[in-house]
Amino acid sequence: MKKFIKPILMLTLAAMAFANSLDTRPDGTPIAPGDSILITITVADPAVYAADFQPAGLKFSAPARLQFEFADCDKDLNGDGVVTAADTALIPQISTWRQETASAPWVKITSTVEVNINEVQSDISGFSGYALAY
């Protein structure tokens, strides 16, 4: 029997070929046609809904769409031990947050919550740490 695992995140590059979507390296130097870069996305703990995109500082030539799917998250969002209407009311407040480096503060970025499909969408311009929070 096959087991299908539902992804918790998806990164979609804007309507262009992937080879043309990278703009600059983390040090600010341009990426030339034919260059290759090792890209990693690490989700250390899926229960936390955070991902580390490396190399941090890599920039896109056009924004990419980051989608976090949260249907399987703990529905006790306020942490009081009981799932109530108060938790449901918090769902529209969920946003994507960005952390440029491990020591930098988390910054809320523009996000859209699609409540009916349990998804948060954000346009991002490059790699760093991203997480869901409210």
N, CA, C and O atoms as CSV, one atom per row, in Angstrom:
chain,resi,resn,atom,element,x,y,z
A,1,MET,N,N,0.843,-1.179,0.000
A,1,MET,CA,C,0.000,0.000,0.000
A,1,MET,C,C,0.886,1.239,0.000
A,1,MET,O,O,1.859,1.316,0.750
A,2,LYS,N,N,0.546,2.202,-0.840
A,2,LYS,CA,C,1.291,3.454,-0.888
A,2,LYS,C,C,0.758,4.392,0.179
A,2,LYS,O,O,-0.447,4.467,0.423
A,3,LYS,N,N,1.672,5.100,0.802
A,3,LYS,CA,C,1.288,6.107,1.779
A,3,LYS,C,C,1.633,7.471,1.204
A,3,LYS,O,O,2.779,7.725,0.832
A,4,PHE,N,N,0.649,8.338,1.132
A,4,PHE,CA,C,0.878,9.666,0.600
A,4,PHE,C,C,1.025,10.637,1.760
A,4,PHE,O,O,0.209,10.660,2.682
A,5,ILE,N,N,2.060,11.421,1.696
A,5,ILE,CA,C,2.330,12.406,2.733
A,5,ILE,C,C,1.939,13.771,2.181
A,5,ILE,O,O,2.402,14.171,1.113
A,6,LYS,N,N,1.096,14.474,2.901
A,6,LYS,CA,C,0.661,15.794,2.469
A,6,LYS,C,C,1.748,16.813,2.833
A,6,LYS,O,O,2.192,16.846,3.981
A,7,PRO,N,N,2.178,17.632,1.891
A,7,PRO,CA,C,3.218,18.613,2.202
A,7,PRO,C,C,2.685,19.712,3.112
A,7,PRO,O,O,1.501,20.047,3.069
A,8,ILE,N,N,3.576,20.275,3.941
A,8,ILE,CA,C,3.157,21.403,4.766
A,8,ILE,C,C,3.538,22.729,4.132
A,8,ILE,O,O,3.052,23.780,4.548
A,9,LEU,N,N,4.417,22.684,3.112
A,9,LEU,CA,C,4.735,23.936,2.428
A,9,LEU,C,C,5.051,23.679,0.971
A,9,LEU,O,O,5.432,22.578,0.573
A,10,MET,N,N,4.880,24.737,0.183
A,10,MET,CA,C,5.200,24.681,-1.238
A,10,MET,C,C,5.784,26.036,-1.629
A,10,MET,O,O,5.292,27.081,-1.204
A,11,LEU,N,N,6.836,26.006,-2.443
A,11,LEU,CA,C,7.438,27.221,-2.965
A,11,LEU,C,C,7.248,27.216,-4.469
A,11,LEU,O,O,7.679,26.285,-5.149
A,12,THR,N,N,6.602,28.258,-4.996
A,12,THR,CA,C,6.324,28.352,-6.420
A,12,THR,C,C,6.994,29.605,-6.961
A,12,THR,O,O,6.759,30.712,-6.476
A,13,LEU,N,N,7.835,29.413,-7.975
A,13,LEU,CA,C,8.477,30.563,-8.604
A,13,LEU,C,C,7.525,31.164,-9.613
A,13,LEU,O,O,6.768,30.446,-10.267
A,14,ALA,N,N,7.561,32.480,-9.742
A,14,ALA,CA,C,6.664,33.197,-10.640
A,14,ALA,C,C,6.792,32.667,-12.067
A,14,ALA,O,O,7.746,31.958,-12.384
A,15,ALA,N,N,5.859,33.001,-12.904
A,15,ALA,CA,C,5.757,32.464,-14.270
A,15,ALA,C,C,7.024,32.692,-15.081
A,15,ALA,O,O,7.058,33.525,-15.986
A,16,MET,N,N,8.049,31.947,-14.745
A,16,MET,CA,C,9.310,31.999,-15.478
A,16,MET,C,C,10.036,30.692,-15.250
A,16,MET,O,O,9.744,29.980,-14.289
A,17,ALA,N,N,10.959,30.370,-16.102
A,17,ALA,CA,C,11.738,29.147,-15.924
A,17,ALA,C,C,12.601,29.291,-14.683
A,17,ALA,O,O,13.132,30.369,-14.415
A,18,PHE,N,N,12.744,28.208,-13.922
A,18,PHE,CA,C,13.526,28.237,-12.698
A,18,PHE,C,C,14.935,28.758,-12.953
A,18,PHE,O,O,15.480,29.492,-12.130
A,19,ALA,N,N,15.527,28.389,-14.076
A,19,ALA,CA,C,16.905,28.795,-14.376
A,19,ALA,C,C,17.054,30.306,-14.439
A,19,ALA,O,O,18.150,30.821,-14.218
A,20,ASN,N,N,15.989,31.026,-14.733
A,20,ASN,CA,C,16.058,32.485,-14.832
A,20,ASN,C,C,15.492,33.194,-13.610
A,20,ASN,O,O,15.394,34.421,-13.613
A,21,SER,N,N,15.121,32.467,-12.574
A,21,SER,CA,C,14.426,33.084,-11.451
A,21,SER,C,C,15.351,33.552,-10.334
A,21,SER,O,O,14.934,34.341,-9.486
A,22,LEU,N,N,16.590,33.087,-10.313
A,22,LEU,CA,C,17.520,33.511,-9.275
A,22,LEU,C,C,18.239,34.769,-9.730
A,22,LEU,O,O,18.637,34.876,-10.890
A,23,ASP,N,N,18.409,35.724,-8.818
A,23,ASP,CA,C,18.960,37.023,-9.170
A,23,ASP,C,C,20.357,37.226,-8.583
A,23,ASP,O,O,21.322,37.401,-9.327
A,24,THR,N,N,20.470,37.203,-7.248
A,24,THR,CA,C,21.765,37.447,-6.614
A,24,THR,C,C,22.048,36.427,-5.523
A,24,THR,O,O,21.141,35.881,-4.896
A,25,ARG,N,N,23.343,36.190,-5.318
A,25,ARG,CA,C,23.820,35.314,-4.249
A,25,ARG,C,C,23.693,36.053,-2.915
A,25,ARG,O,O,23.470,37.264,-2.896
A,26,PRO,N,N,23.831,35.335,-1.812
A,26,PRO,CA,C,23.756,36.000,-0.507
A,26,PRO,C,C,24.765,37.143,-0.334
A,26,PRO,O,O,24.506,38.082,0.420
A,27,ASP,N,N,25.921,37.073,-1.030
A,27,ASP,CA,C,26.904,38.155,-0.912
A,27,ASP,C,C,26.605,39.331,-1.847
A,27,ASP,O,O,27.365,40.298,-1.887
A,28,GLY,N,N,25.494,39.252,-2.602
A,28,GLY,CA,C,25.080,40.333,-3.485
A,28,GLY,C,C,25.593,40.227,-4.906
A,28,GLY,O,O,25.202,41.027,-5.757
A,29,THR,N,N,26.458,39.259,-5.191
A,29,THR,CA,C,26.962,39.119,-6.563
A,29,THR,C,C,25.887,38.484,-7.434
A,29,THR,O,O,25.124,37.641,-6.963
A,30,PRO,N,N,25.823,38.885,-8.709
A,30,PRO,CA,C,24.793,38.347,-9.593
A,30,PRO,C,C,25.029,36.870,-9.919
A,30,PRO,O,O,26.157,36.379,-9.878
A,31,ILE,N,N,23.965,36.197,-10.234
A,31,ILE,CA,C,24.025,34.800,-10.660
A,31,ILE,C,C,24.015,34.800,-12.178
A,31,ILE,O,O,23.084,35.299,-12.808
A,32,ALA,N,N,25.063,34.234,-12.752
A,32,ALA,CA,C,25.211,34.219,-14.211
A,32,ALA,C,C,24.454,33.041,-14.802
A,32,ALA,O,O,24.259,32.031,-14.125
A,33,PRO,N,N,24.021,33.154,-16.061
A,33,PRO,CA,C,23.389,32.014,-16.728
A,33,PRO,C,C,24.316,30.796,-16.672
A,33,PRO,O,O,25.512,30.907,-16.939
A,34,GLY,N,N,23.768,29.661,-16.331
A,34,GLY,CA,C,24.550,28.433,-16.244
A,34,GLY,C,C,25.116,28.152,-14.862
A,34,GLY,O,O,25.559,27.034,-14.601
A,35,ASP,N,N,25.112,29.156,-13.951
A,35,ASP,CA,C,25.577,28.919,-12.585
A,35,ASP,C,C,24.630,27.961,-11.882
A,35,ASP,O,O,23.442,27.910,-12.199
A,36,SER,N,N,25.152,27.209,-10.939
A,36,SER,CA,C,24.297,26.343,-10.129
A,36,SER,C,C,24.502,26.688,-8.664
A,36,SER,O,O,25.587,27.092,-8.245
A,37,ILE,N,N,23.438,26.519,-7.900
A,37,ILE,CA,C,23.467,26.816,-6.468
A,37,ILE,C,C,22.716,25.704,-5.754
A,37,ILE,O,O,21.604,25.343,-6.141
A,38,LEU,N,N,23.329,25.167,-4.710
A,38,LEU,CA,C,22.670,24.151,-3.895
A,38,LEU,C,C,21.641,24.843,-3.012
A,38,LEU,O,O,21.979,25.721,-2.218
A,39,ILE,N,N,20.395,24.444,-3.154
A,39,ILE,CA,C,19.293,25.013,-2.385
A,39,ILE,C,C,18.748,23.938,-1.466
A,39,ILE,O,O,18.504,22.811,-1.896
A,40,THR,N,N,18.554,24.286,-0.194
A,40,THR,CA,C,17.955,23.348,0.757
A,40,THR,C,C,16.825,24.031,1.515
A,40,THR,O,O,16.876,25.225,1.811
A,41,ILE,N,N,15.812,23.242,1.817
A,41,ILE,CA,C,14.708,23.692,2.656
A,41,ILE,C,C,14.584,22.659,3.767
A,41,ILE,O,O,14.333,21.482,3.508
A,42,THR,N,N,14.762,23.106,5.004
A,42,THR,CA,C,14.738,22.199,6.140
A,42,THR,C,C,13.550,22.520,7.035
A,42,THR,O,O,13.364,23.661,7.457
A,43,VAL,N,N,12.754,21.504,7.316
A,43,VAL,CA,C,11.662,21.615,8.278
A,43,VAL,C,C,12.067,20.717,9.444
A,43,VAL,O,O,11.835,19.508,9.414
A,44,ALA,N,N,12.672,21.309,10.466
A,44,ALA,CA,C,13.210,20.530,11.586
A,44,ALA,C,C,12.105,19.866,12.396
A,44,ALA,O,O,12.247,18.720,12.824
A,45,ASP,N,N,11.003,20.584,12.608
A,45,ASP,CA,C,9.896,20.056,13.401
A,45,ASP,C,C,8.589,20.463,12.723
A,45,ASP,O,O,8.159,21.608,12.861
A,46,PRO,N,N,7.938,19.530,11.981
A,46,PRO,CA,C,6.704,19.898,11.267
A,46,PRO,C,C,5.600,20.426,12.176
A,46,PRO,O,O,4.707,21.129,11.703
A,47,ALA,N,N,5.639,20.106,13.469
A,47,ALA,CA,C,4.609,20.591,14.392
A,47,ALA,C,C,4.738,22.089,14.641
A,47,ALA,O,O,3.783,22.729,15.080
A,48,VAL,N,N,5.906,22.648,14.364
A,48,VAL,CA,C,6.145,24.068,14.617
A,48,VAL,C,C,5.808,24.935,13.412
A,48,VAL,O,O,5.622,26.142,13.569
A,49,TYR,N,N,5.723,24.364,12.213
A,49,TYR,CA,C,5.423,25.086,10.985
A,49,TYR,C,C,6.442,26.198,10.733
A,49,TYR,O,O,6.100,27.363,10.531
A,50,ALA,N,N,7.716,25.778,10.756
A,50,ALA,CA,C,8.826,26.679,10.448
A,50,ALA,C,C,9.757,25.971,9.478
A,50,ALA,O,O,9.937,24.756,9.549
A,51,ALA,N,N,10.349,26.742,8.572
A,51,ALA,CA,C,11.255,26.179,7.583
A,51,ALA,C,C,12.451,27.103,7.408
A,51,ALA,O,O,12.330,28.327,7.459
A,52,ASP,N,N,13.602,26.489,7.203
A,52,ASP,CA,C,14.840,27.229,6.984
A,52,ASP,C,C,15.252,27.043,5.530
A,52,ASP,O,O,15.554,25.929,5.104
A,53,PHE,N,N,15.266,28.129,4.773
A,53,PHE,CA,C,15.621,28.108,3.355
A,53,PHE,C,C,17.077,28.566,3.220
A,53,PHE,O,O,17.434,29.655,3.671
A,54,GLN,N,N,17.901,27.741,2.606
A,54,GLN,CA,C,19.315,28.067,2.442
A,54,GLN,C,C,19.718,27.995,0.977
A,54,GLN,O,O,19.182,27.166,0.242
A,55,PRO,N,N,20.615,28.807,0.544
A,55,PRO,CA,C,21.417,29.732,1.332
A,55,PRO,C,C,20.627,31.001,1.673
A,55,PRO,O,O,20.021,31.623,0.801
A,56,ALA,N,N,20.647,31.370,2.953
A,56,ALA,CA,C,19.954,32.580,3.395
A,56,ALA,C,C,20.542,33.775,2.658
A,56,ALA,O,O,21.759,33.884,2.513
A,57,GLY,N,N,19.686,34.657,2.198
A,57,GLY,CA,C,20.125,35.837,1.473
A,57,GLY,C,C,20.068,35.694,-0.039
A,57,GLY,O,O,20.256,36.676,-0.757
A,58,LEU,N,N,19.809,34.482,-0.537
A,58,LEU,CA,C,19.640,34.273,-1.977
A,58,LEU,C,C,18.397,35.049,-2.414
A,58,LEU,O,O,17.346,34.938,-1.783
A,59,LYS,N,N,18.507,35.828,-3.482
A,59,LYS,CA,C,17.387,36.666,-3.941
A,59,LYS,C,C,16.852,36.177,-5.274
A,59,LYS,O,O,17.596,35.677,-6.118
A,60,PHE,N,N,15.539,36.333,-5.448
A,60,PHE,CA,C,14.861,35.976,-6.693
A,60,PHE,C,C,14.753,37.205,-7.592
A,60,PHE,O,O,14.760,38.337,-7.107
A,61,SER,N,N,14.655,36.983,-8.893
A,61,SER,CA,C,14.468,38.091,-9.823
A,61,SER,C,C,13.020,38.579,-9.813
A,61,SER,O,O,12.750,39.707,-10.226
A,62,ALA,N,N,12.096,37.756,-9.352
A,62,ALA,CA,C,10.689,38.121,-9.159
A,62,ALA,C,C,10.205,37.361,-7.923
A,62,ALA,O,O,10.738,36.295,-7.614
A,63,PRO,N,N,9.215,37.885,-7.218
A,63,PRO,CA,C,8.763,37.204,-6.001
A,63,PRO,C,C,8.320,35.757,-6.255
A,63,PRO,O,O,7.781,35.435,-7.314
A,64,ALA,N,N,8.555,34.917,-5.283
A,64,ALA,CA,C,8.089,33.534,-5.298
A,64,ALA,C,C,6.928,33.428,-4.319
A,64,ALA,O,O,6.849,34.203,-3.366
A,65,ARG,N,N,6.038,32.490,-4.542
A,65,ARG,CA,C,4.894,32.291,-3.649
A,65,ARG,C,C,5.215,31.165,-2.677
A,65,ARG,O,O,5.509,30.042,-3.088
A,66,LEU,N,N,5.157,31.476,-1.377
A,66,LEU,CA,C,5.340,30.486,-0.320
A,66,LEU,C,C,3.972,30.173,0.262
A,66,LEU,O,O,3.243,31.070,0.683
A,67,GLN,N,N,3.632,28.885,0.280
A,67,GLN,CA,C,2.336,28.458,0.819
A,67,GLN,C,C,2.576,27.453,1.947
A,67,GLN,O,O,3.212,26.418,1.743
A,68,PHE,N,N,2.062,27.768,3.135
A,68,PHE,CA,C,2.061,26.850,4.263
A,68,PHE,C,C,0.657,26.276,4.389
A,68,PHE,O,O,-0.317,27.028,4.420
A,69,GLU,N,N,0.545,24.983,4.458
A,69,GLU,CA,C,-0.732,24.297,4.648
A,69,GLU,C,C,-0.816,23.891,6.118
A,69,GLU,O,O,0.062,23.182,6.611
A,70,PHE,N,N,-1.870,24.334,6.834
A,70,PHE,CA,C,-1.928,24.106,8.273
A,70,PHE,C,C,-3.112,23.253,8.728
A,70,PHE,O,O,-3.500,23.324,9.894
A,71,ALA,N,N,-3.688,22.455,7.845
A,71,ALA,CA,C,-4.860,21.643,8.207
A,71,ALA,C,C,-4.561,20.664,9.338
A,71,ALA,O,O,-5.442,20.357,10.141
A,72,ASP,N,N,-3.322,20.171,9.406
A,72,ASP,CA,C,-2.979,19.174,10.418
A,72,ASP,C,C,-2.351,19.766,11.676
A,72,ASP,O,O,-1.863,19.022,12.527
A,73,CYS,N,N,-2.355,21.082,11.805
A,73,CYS,CA,C,-1.741,21.694,12.988
A,73,CYS,C,C,-2.615,21.487,14.217
A,73,CYS,O,O,-3.798,21.167,14.106
A,74,ASP,N,N,-2.022,21.673,15.378
A,74,ASP,CA,C,-2.748,21.608,16.638
A,74,ASP,C,C,-3.757,22.754,16.645
A,74,ASP,O,O,-3.372,23.919,16.547
A,75,LYS,N,N,-5.018,22.439,16.757
A,75,LYS,CA,C,-6.075,23.460,16.666
A,75,LYS,C,C,-6.224,24.288,17.942
A,75,LYS,O,O,-6.990,25.252,17.963
A,76,ASP,N,N,-5.502,23.925,19.006
A,76,ASP,CA,C,-5.515,24.708,20.248
A,76,ASP,C,C,-4.517,25.853,20.095
A,76,ASP,O,O,-3.446,25.836,20.703
A,77,LEU,N,N,-4.866,26.833,19.292
A,77,LEU,CA,C,-3.933,27.899,18.946
A,77,LEU,C,C,-3.551,28.781,20.119
A,77,LEU,O,O,-2.424,29.273,20.173
A,78,ASN,N,N,-4.466,28.993,21.065
A,78,ASN,CA,C,-4.137,29.866,22.189
A,78,ASN,C,C,-3.480,29.120,23.345
A,78,ASN,O,O,-3.127,29.734,24.352
A,79,GLY,N,N,-3.310,27.808,23.217
A,79,GLY,CA,C,-2.564,27.028,24.201
A,79,GLY,C,C,-3.228,26.851,25.545
A,79,GLY,O,O,-2.550,26.595,26.540
A,80,ASP,N,N,-4.563,26.985,25.595
A,80,ASP,CA,C,-5.235,26.828,26.890
A,80,ASP,C,C,-5.668,25.395,27.169
A,80,ASP,O,O,-6.304,25.122,28.188
A,81,GLY,N,N,-5.324,24.478,26.265
A,81,GLY,CA,C,-5.639,23.062,26.478
A,81,GLY,C,C,-6.986,22.619,25.943
A,81,GLY,O,O,-7.307,21.433,26.009
A,82,VAL,N,N,-7.784,23.537,25.416
A,82,VAL,CA,C,-9.114,23.215,24.901
A,82,VAL,C,C,-9.305,23.924,23.557
A,82,VAL,O,O,-8.959,25.097,23.413
A,83,VAL,N,N,-9.851,23.211,22.585
A,83,VAL,CA,C,-10.149,23.831,21.289
A,83,VAL,C,C,-11.551,24.424,21.368
A,83,VAL,O,O,-12.536,23.706,21.538
A,84,THR,N,N,-11.622,25.755,21.240
A,84,THR,CA,C,-12.900,26.468,21.353
A,84,THR,C,C,-13.021,27.480,20.216
A,84,THR,O,O,-12.163,27.566,19.337
A,85,ALA,N,N,-14.101,28.235,20.262
A,85,ALA,CA,C,-14.316,29.289,19.278
A,85,ALA,C,C,-13.202,30.339,19.343
A,85,ALA,O,O,-12.903,30.992,18.343
A,86,ALA,N,N,-12.598,30.498,20.506
A,86,ALA,CA,C,-11.487,31.454,20.632
A,86,ALA,C,C,-10.319,31.041,19.726
A,86,ALA,O,O,-9.655,31.896,19.139
A,87,ASP,N,N,-10.072,29.738,19.615
A,87,ASP,CA,C,-9.009,29.256,18.731
A,87,ASP,C,C,-9.384,29.486,17.274
A,87,ASP,O,O,-8.557,29.938,16.482
A,88,THR,N,N,-10.616,29.180,16.923
A,88,THR,CA,C,-11.091,29.374,15.551
A,88,THR,C,C,-10.983,30.841,15.147
A,88,THR,O,O,-10.664,31.148,13.999
A,89,ALA,N,N,-11.245,31.739,16.077
A,89,ALA,CA,C,-11.170,33.174,15.793
A,89,ALA,C,C,-9.736,33.623,15.508
A,89,ALA,O,O,-9.532,34.658,14.874
A,90,LEU,N,N,-8.748,32.866,15.965
A,90,LEU,CA,C,-7.347,33.229,15.736
A,90,LEU,C,C,-6.858,32.848,14.333
A,90,LEU,O,O,-5.877,33.412,13.847
A,91,ILE,N,N,-7.535,31.897,13.682
A,91,ILE,CA,C,-7.054,31.408,12.380
A,91,ILE,C,C,-6.853,32.526,11.360
A,91,ILE,O,O,-5.819,32.530,10.691
A,92,PRO,N,N,-7.780,33.474,11.201
A,92,PRO,CA,C,-7.554,34.539,10.210
A,92,PRO,C,C,-6.365,35.448,10.540
A,92,PRO,O,O,-5.912,36.208,9.685
A,93,GLN,N,N,-5.858,35.372,11.779
A,93,GLN,CA,C,-4.719,36.196,12.190
A,93,GLN,C,C,-3.365,35.529,11.927
A,93,GLN,O,O,-2.319,36.152,12.111
A,94,ILE,N,N,-3.385,34.263,11.496
A,94,ILE,CA,C,-2.132,33.567,11.215
A,94,ILE,C,C,-1.430,34.265,10.054
A,94,ILE,O,O,-2.062,34.631,9.063
A,95,SER,N,N,-0.132,34.442,10.185
A,95,SER,CA,C,0.669,35.097,9.153
A,95,SER,C,C,1.998,34.377,8.998
A,95,SER,O,O,2.407,33.596,9.857
A,96,THR,N,N,2.653,34.654,7.900
A,96,THR,CA,C,4.016,34.183,7.704
A,96,THR,C,C,4.953,35.205,8.342
A,96,THR,O,O,4.753,36.414,8.223
A,97,TRP,N,N,5.970,34.698,9.016
A,97,TRP,CA,C,6.995,35.531,9.639
A,97,TRP,C,C,8.340,35.155,9.040
A,97,TRP,O,O,8.572,33.992,8.710
A,98,ARG,N,N,9.227,36.134,8.899
A,98,ARG,CA,C,10.549,35.923,8.300
A,98,ARG,C,C,11.635,36.250,9.319
A,98,ARG,O,O,11.520,37.202,10.091
A,99,GLN,N,N,12.695,35.436,9.303
A,99,GLN,CA,C,13.872,35.686,10.139
A,99,GLN,C,C,15.093,35.631,9.218
A,99,GLN,O,O,15.439,34.565,8.707
A,100,GLU,N,N,15.740,36.766,9.008
A,100,GLU,CA,C,16.857,36.849,8.059
A,100,GLU,C,C,18.059,35.995,8.479
A,100,GLU,O,O,18.663,35.317,7.647
A,101,THR,N,N,18.399,36.031,9.765
A,101,THR,CA,C,19.491,35.206,10.299
A,101,THR,C,C,19.029,34.620,11.623
A,101,THR,O,O,18.039,35.075,12.195
A,102,ALA,N,N,19.741,33.614,12.113
A,102,ALA,CA,C,19.336,32.938,13.357
A,102,ALA,C,C,19.274,33.885,14.557
A,102,ALA,O,O,18.512,33.642,15.493
A,103,SER,N,N,20.059,34.951,14.541
A,103,SER,CA,C,20.054,35.885,15.671
A,103,SER,C,C,19.146,37.097,15.451
A,103,SER,O,O,18.974,37.914,16.355
A,104,ALA,N,N,18.575,37.213,14.274
A,104,ALA,CA,C,17.707,38.360,13.958
A,104,ALA,C,C,16.297,38.135,14.504
A,104,ALA,O,O,15.887,36.994,14.715
A,105,PRO,N,N,15.560,39.217,14.732
A,105,PRO,CA,C,14.178,39.065,15.194
A,105,PRO,C,C,13.277,38.544,14.068
A,105,PRO,O,O,13.588,38.701,12.887
A,106,TRP,N,N,12.166,37.930,14.450
A,106,TRP,CA,C,11.153,37.510,13.477
A,106,TRP,C,C,10.335,38.731,13.092
A,106,TRP,O,O,9.974,39.541,13.945
A,107,VAL,N,N,10.043,38.861,11.795
A,107,VAL,CA,C,9.287,40.000,11.267
A,107,VAL,C,C,8.079,39.464,10.505
A,107,VAL,O,O,8.204,38.591,9.646
A,108,LYS,N,N,6.911,40.001,10.837
A,108,LYS,CA,C,5.680,39.600,10.143
A,108,LYS,C,C,5.701,40.148,8.724
A,108,LYS,O,O,6.004,41.321,8.511
A,109,ILE,N,N,5.374,39.287,7.742
A,109,ILE,CA,C,5.319,39.743,6.349
A,109,ILE,C,C,3.881,39.639,5.844
A,109,ILE,O,O,3.056,38.942,6.435
A,110,THR,N,N,3.597,40.324,4.770
A,110,THR,CA,C,2.253,40.321,4.200
A,110,THR,C,C,1.843,38.900,3.831
A,110,THR,O,O,2.567,38.195,3.129
A,111,SER,N,N,0.681,38.495,4.309
A,111,SER,CA,C,0.188,37.133,4.089
A,111,SER,C,C,-1.307,37.167,3.818
A,111,SER,O,O,-2.009,38.104,4.198
A,112,THR,N,N,-1.768,36.129,3.155
A,112,THR,CA,C,-3.191,35.919,2.927
A,112,THR,C,C,-3.553,34.574,3.526
A,112,THR,O,O,-2.915,33.565,3.225
A,113,VAL,N,N,-4.580,34.552,4.377
A,113,VAL,CA,C,-5.046,33.300,4.966
A,113,VAL,C,C,-6.259,32.827,4.171
A,113,VAL,O,O,-7.269,33.523,4.072
A,114,GLU,N,N,-6.135,31.634,3.610
A,114,GLU,CA,C,-7.248,30.988,2.916
A,114,GLU,C,C,-7.859,29.993,3.896
A,114,GLU,O,O,-7.481,28.821,3.917
A,115,VAL,N,N,-8.811,30.467,4.714
A,115,VAL,CA,C,-9.382,29.667,5.799
A,115,VAL,C,C,-10.032,28.389,5.274
A,115,VAL,O,O,-9.902,27.331,5.890
A,116,ASN,N,N,-10.727,28.478,4.147
A,116,ASN,CA,C,-11.464,27.311,3.635
A,116,ASN,C,C,-10.548,26.179,3.167
A,116,ASN,O,O,-10.991,25.034,3.081
A,117,ILE,N,N,-9.273,26.479,2.862
A,117,ILE,CA,C,-8.342,25.416,2.454
A,117,ILE,C,C,-7.168,25.285,3.434
A,117,ILE,O,O,-6.193,24.589,3.149
A,118,ASN,N,N,-7.268,25.958,4.588
A,118,ASN,CA,C,-6.245,25.870,5.641
A,118,ASN,C,C,-4.853,26.192,5.115
A,118,ASN,O,O,-3.923,25.400,5.266
A,119,GLU,N,N,-4.720,27.357,4.499
A,119,GLU,CA,C,-3.448,27.707,3.882
A,119,GLU,C,C,-3.129,29.182,4.096
A,119,GLU,O,O,-4.016,30.035,4.088
A,120,VAL,N,N,-1.839,29.462,4.287
A,120,VAL,CA,C,-1.350,30.835,4.362
A,120,VAL,C,C,-0.402,31.027,3.193
A,120,VAL,O,O,0.493,30.211,2.972
A,121,GLN,N,N,-0.598,32.117,2.436
A,121,GLN,CA,C,0.207,32.396,1.252
A,121,GLN,C,C,0.931,33.727,1.436
A,121,GLN,O,O,0.367,34.697,1.942
A,122,SER,N,N,2.192,33.745,1.013
A,122,SER,CA,C,2.992,34.967,1.074
A,122,SER,C,C,3.899,35.014,-0.148
A,122,SER,O,O,4.355,33.978,-0.631
A,123,ASP,N,N,4.155,36.208,-0.638
A,123,ASP,CA,C,5.135,36.389,-1.706
A,123,ASP,C,C,6.457,36.745,-1.044
A,123,ASP,O,O,6.529,37.662,-0.226
A,124,ILE,N,N,7.505,36.008,-1.408
A,124,ILE,CA,C,8.812,36.244,-0.807
A,124,ILE,C,C,9.826,36.592,-1.900
A,124,ILE,O,O,9.686,36.174,-3.049
A,125,SER,N,N,10.840,37.358,-1.522
A,125,SER,CA,C,11.844,37.812,-2.488
A,125,SER,C,C,13.155,37.058,-2.379
A,125,SER,O,O,14.058,37.263,-3.191
A,126,GLY,N,N,13.271,36.182,-1.383
A,126,GLY,CA,C,14.517,35.437,-1.229
A,126,GLY,C,C,14.446,34.442,-0.098
A,126,GLY,O,O,13.394,34.232,0.504
A,127,PHE,N,N,15.584,33.832,0.182
A,127,PHE,CA,C,15.651,32.781,1.195
A,127,PHE,C,C,16.056,33.316,2.553
A,127,PHE,O,O,16.895,34.211,2.655
A,128,SER,N,N,15.460,32.769,3.584
A,128,SER,CA,C,15.793,32.998,4.987
A,128,SER,C,C,14.941,32.008,5.770
A,128,SER,O,O,14.501,31.005,5.208
A,129,GLY,N,N,14.701,32.261,7.040
A,129,GLY,CA,C,13.801,31.410,7.812
A,129,GLY,C,C,12.381,31.947,7.700
A,129,GLY,O,O,12.161,33.159,7.696
A,130,TYR,N,N,11.416,31.025,7.607
A,130,TYR,CA,C,10.001,31.416,7.546
A,130,TYR,C,C,9.214,30.526,8.487
A,130,TYR,O,O,9.533,29.348,8.648
A,131,ALA,N,N,8.175,31.090,9.117
A,131,ALA,CA,C,7.341,30.323,10.042
A,131,ALA,C,C,5.931,30.916,10.062
A,131,ALA,O,O,5.707,32.053,9.649
A,132,LEU,N,N,5.000,30.117,10.549
A,132,LEU,CA,C,3.627,30.598,10.763
A,132,LEU,C,C,3.460,30.945,12.236
A,132,LEU,O,O,3.941,30.232,13.117
A,133,ALA,N,N,2.778,32.041,12.482
A,133,ALA,CA,C,2.446,32.459,13.845
A,133,ALA,C,C,1.289,33.455,13.751
A,133,ALA,O,O,0.924,33.891,12.659
A,134,TYR,N,N,0.721,33.807,14.894
A,134,TYR,CA,C,-0.314,34.846,14.906
A,134,TYR,C,C,0.042,35.877,15.931
A,134,TYR,O,O,-0.693,36.848,16.112
